[in-house]
Amino acid sequence: MYMRAKKPRKLSAKAEQERQERVKAAFGMFAHVKTSSEEFARRKSKEIEWEDRNRKPQ
């Protein structure tokens, strides 16, 4: 069963401006936070380095 997305409700000009300001503030507040893909790539890189250091010769 598929659910349809609700249509966004119309905001007053003032409410829309306030929403935009909150969104902008949130982006600024979390600009230093790495995305999950960046964090995964960092962890994977460290894992590969560890494996290369600890690889047993064949």
Buried (B, 14 or more C-beta within 10 A) or exposed (E): EEEEEEEEEEEEEEEEEEEEEEEEEEEEEEEEEEEEEEEEEEEEEEEEEEEEEEEEEE
